[in-house]
Amino acid sequence: MPLVSFLRMRVRPGLSMKLVFLLCVSTAALTFLLNASGTLHPHSPVNLSTNTRLSLLGNSSGHGDSCVLPKLKLWPPLYRKLFAKPKGLDCSLAEENWVYVDRGMFQISASAIRRHGEVKCVYTPLMRGRNDYTTIWGDPVVDVMSGMRLQTDFFKVNCTAEDNSAYFNIHAGITPVREPTPGPDASAGTQNPLGLNILMIGFDSTSRLAWMRNVPKTYDYLVNILGATVMEGYNIVGDGTPRALIPILTGHTEWELPESHRGVKGARTMDGHPWIWDDLKRLGYVTQYAEDKHKMGTFTFGMVGFQKQPMRTYYLQSEKLGGLSRRLCTGSVPRHVVFLNYARELYRTYPAHMRKFSFLFHVELSHDSTNLLQLADDDLVEFLKDMNGAGHLDNTVLIMMADHGQRFTRVRRTVQGKLEERTPFMSLRFPPSFARTHPEAIKNLRTNAKRLTTPFDIHATFKDIVDYSATMRGDVAQVSHVDEARS
């Protein structure tokens, strides 16, 4: 598998070259078809025999033959016909939620008190059961007051008011645990951990171009205001979400890891895989992982899942409330905003000096069609503005990404649709302080944005954030000479 960091590159023979070879072959074949139809600009031939790697800090001035990246149109004629504006999402038609969470504390809305008089609530903790498919209700807490510290990340609340009105909902927040401390082996093998937070937010089935079509305001804010780098040559290494996320999070394919597929003899839960969040925990990071559709979970749909997967507990119960809220809403709040708030609360609840890793993967708005993703555009911009304005991104590597493009729509039946399936959206934004102290790394990141990259490269970049070694500080003598073979 290619294990290529955006901050440095290293050579791994064998399977890595087979995957790069297959990526080049498929890209070349589809590019040929598009060239033949007049959809693409002509390109030079593809060299399929190269075994070089890119170094972000090495001299990349060589001029080897390259794996050609096709130039796709943002708006082919058919796409305009299939593109549709979804019906607007207005959760405000419901009365404002009586309860909300702020910095790990339970709060009763002032508007609910003004409208209904005194409000009394019963708080019932919601916890994970014996596996990924069960939940446990804790002992109810009666007469909860505003400002109470959450007992659990998720809870059910039943409230009654002075005017006999009632409120019921399930909420998500952050219950701060004691401050993580680095494990005894935290510094073993790490020469200079950067100490950067990592916030990665993904959307299902969204190609780079689909992202630009459906959330243009978010794209503009990411690129032109925050200065994110979009990886234009980012390519999948297998079909489906697990094949996209497992290499990012472990550096391996699922077949290289212990058996965890449902129905296979000897399959066991995935907690023992070499997840990047475990490396970060050993360095004292607080970690967060969430997906929004429990029936389609990346690690539970065809696999046996985890012993611990917090946000799934919330959705196992909250999705049962579908008949109590408007479409795509949880009470007065859009469901995708509830999802984003889970990451926001992580930053608001834990102090700034505590390092954080958060990975949220959203499915509902884009799995079946990316058209619904348009509903999140303004909210994503507001989320990013809020995170940036509060200083949360000052020491955070922000990654906005997708697993793959559309796989089942009419778009997928076109030649361009097949290519878009293979080229999901991937962007990285390092904080300005890192850009000032490591300008060469940022320069190389932008160079590599035009080159063929894969999920394995994201994992290697994570590893370099954990272990920022001598080669990262400019000692390029330790890095093999590279050319532009993956440009």
Sequence and secondary structure as in RCSB ss.txt:
>XXXX:A:sequence
MPLVSFLRMRVRPGLSMKLVFLLCVSTAALTFLLNASGTLHPHSPVNLSTNTRLSLLGNSSGHGDSCVLPKLKLW
PPLYRKLFAKPKGLDCSLAEENWVYVDRGMFQISASAIRRHGEVKCVYTPLMRGRNDYTTIWGDPVVDVMSGMRL
QTDFFKVNCTAEDNSAYFNIHAGITPVREPTPGPDASAGTQNPLGLNILMIGFDSTSRLAWMRNVPKTYDYLVNI
LGATVMEGYNIVGDGTPRALIPILTGHTEWELPESHRGVKGARTMDGHPWIWDDLKRLGYVTQYAEDKHKMGTFT
FGMVGFQKQPMRTYYLQSEKLGGLSRRLCTGSVPRHVVFLNYARELYRTYPAHMRKFSFLFHVELSHDSTNLLQL
ADDDLVEFLKDMNGAGHLDNTVLIMMADHGQRFTRVRRTVQGKLEERTPFMSLRFPPSFARTHPEAIKNLRTNAK
RLTTPFDIHATFKDIVDYSATMRGDVAQVSHVDEARS
>XXXX:A:secstr
   B SS B    THHHHHHHHHHHHHHHHHHHHHHTT S               SSS               SS
 HHHHHH        GGGS   SEEEETTEEEE HHHHHHHSSEEEEEEEEEE SSTT EEE   EEEE TTEE 
SSSEEEEEEEETTS EEEEEEE     S     TTTTTT S     EEEEEEETT BHHHHHHH HHHHHIIIII
S  EE TTB  SSSSHHHHHHHHHHSS GGGS   BTTSTT   GGGS  HHHHHHHTT EEEEEES GGG TTT
SSB   S  HHHHHHHHHGGGGGGS TTEETTEEHHHHHHHHHHHHHHHS TTS EEEEEEE TTTSS GGGGGG
GHHHHHHHHHHHHHTTTTTTEEEEEEES   SSSGGGGSHHHHHHHH B EEEE  HHHHHH HHHHHHHHHHTT
S B HHHHHHHHHHHH   GGGGT GGGS    STT 
